[in-house]
């Protein structure tokens, strides 16, 4: 039988004590567990690190997260564990990022690359500034990112902290119960995204040289070219402009490298692809490469010239110079071809050879493929200046590509041939015979004779 204490059984009292102890234990365990950002309704807590990111001064990164459609993925990640976000400063995404790369990220077809790039900045764990490797023992620790990549956290001997190649400029900038945000100086680019970007810019998807069966238009006559007869190996060039393009010996152009290939022939198509690849990877000459590959058939013609033994020097205007071209300058048929023809010199020139020539001769005129116009070069401010007046351009990026029979020199302006001013023809000298002047007395006499009709008898009055 149960004992009664003040009318209550001992078993009931023990049961109530056990319930109080169980509730106290459950409350203490819940207090020690990390707080969940998601409420029972599945919504983001107002104190979440994601809300702090969207409302922070990292506006450029927040905008990219929204455009990448990553909010749902980040909500699920925050619901499972704490996260650490490395946020680049706005200047690194606005002004210091390559515009071509930013355009690549924002294209709809490259959404996966944008998501990979952003998740490369997020770690699925909480790492504060105190959890970096010890400053006294410089080293690095490897951590997995939210995109299944990995990054290295390092501490330099100077005491500065870094993630990969980016320095931490604002450690522990935003702290929330479910995550932390560190400010970094630059954008982190994973290798997979860089390879995708290079693959899109490369010429593997677009051939720099058109197929042999594609029709070609003569830029001078705007008519279809007739296919040239095949040239046997070792035969001299048969182009009709060969004599006009032959460089004179007085300027002493730089010697071009010898022929390559297994059979001693020039592979012009490969060298054209190589130099356009170099323009793209060098940066700042995308418009020039686009004209050569997409807008014209100049890549085909250059490849054919090099294959037949010619050497070429390309004066490549940078993107800033190409952007200044007006619609009127490009609207006429064959205008892009004529502009580029004037920037191709049928000689192999380097920065050193051109500078030595202008130092020695003052002004040097180089033949161009836009016959019969020539481009004038002269020394100015310790460099080589092409053209004259407002239409001049300086040698801006010398020797961008000099590995083959093509030499590429970057200039900071688009060159145009000088307008031919017609000279006014002077009329032929006509000898005018002047009559002898008569005196006043003789004029008076002739008038008196004229009144009586007798002036015709005198030759002086006629």
C-alpha positions, 0 to 999 in steps of 0.5 A: 500500500502507498503511504499517505502524507498529508492526504497524498501518496508518496508515488505521486509526489515522486512523479511530480519531482521527476517531471520538474527535474526533467523539464530543468534538464531539457531547458539547460540542454537547449540553452547549450545548443546553437541557436537556429536561424530558421523559425518553425515557419521556415523563414529567415530570422531577422537576426540572421547573417543573410539579412545582415549581408543584404543590409550591409555596405557590401551592396555589390556582393549582395546584388550578385547573390540575388542575381545568382538565385542563391538565397534559397541555397544559403537559407538551407545552409544556415538552417544546418550550421553556421557559415562564414562569408568573405565579402569583397569590398564594393570597389573591388567589384565595381572598378577593379574587376575586369569588365569583360569578366563581369560581363561573362558572370552576368550572362544568363548562360553562365549562371553556374559559374556565378554561383560557383564563384559566390559559394567559393566565398562562403565556408559552412562553418563559423571561423572568427578572426581568433581562429586563424593560424597563429601569428607567431607560427606563420602557416595555413589551414585548409577549409572546404567551401560551400561549393565543395572547393577549398581555400587556405587561411594564412597568417603572415609574419606581419600579423595580417590575415589572408584567405588565398590571395586576398587580405582580410581588411575588416575582420569580424565586420558583421557578427550574428548568432548563425554566422560571421562576415569578414571584409576582404580586399579583392574577389576570390576566383576559383580555378574552375570559373577562370578556366570557363572564362578562358574557354569562352574567350579562346578561339577553340569555339570560333575558328580564327581562319574561315573554312576553305570553302567559304566565299571571300569578298575583295574589300577593294572591289566588294566582289567575290574573289576567285579561288587562287591556284594552289602554290607548290611548296618552295615557289615564290609568292604569286600575289599581285601586290608582292612587288608593292609590299616588298620592304626596302632595304634602307630601313633595315627591318628586324629579321623574321624567324625562320620557317617552322613545321615538320616540312619546313613550311609556314603555318600561317593559320596557327600563327594567326590564332596564336597572336589573336589568343595573345591579344585576348589574354593580354587584355585591352585589345578585345575589339581588335580581335573581334574585328579580325575574327567575327566582323571581317575575313582578315584573319583568313587573309593574314593566315594565307599571307604568312603561309606564303612567306610574308611577314607582317607587323600589326599596329593594334589599337586598344579598346579605348581607341576603338571605342572612339570610332563613330558610326559613320566611320564604320557604316560604309561597306568595307570600312572595317577592312580598310581601317585594319589594312592601314594598320598592317605593315608588310614588314617584320618590325619590333619596338627596337627596330622602329625606334632605331629607324626614327632615331636615325632617319627622323621620319619613316614611312612604312608601306601598308596593305591599304595601297597606296597609303603609307603610315608615317612614324617619328620619334616623340617623347622617347617613343614612336609616334604614328601619324600626325596631328589629331589622328596620331597614335603612340606606341603604347604596348610594345612587342605584344606578340613577336614569336612568329612571322607576325609582330603585334605592337599596341597603339593608343589610337586609330590611324587614318591616312592623310586626306589627299588635298588636290592642288589647284592648277594654275592657268597657262601664261597668256601673253597679252599685247597691250596697245600703245597709249595715246596722248591727250592731244592725239585723243582730242584730235581723233575725237574732232576727226570722228565728228566729221567722219575722217578718223578712219583715214588715220591708223593712230585713231583706229 
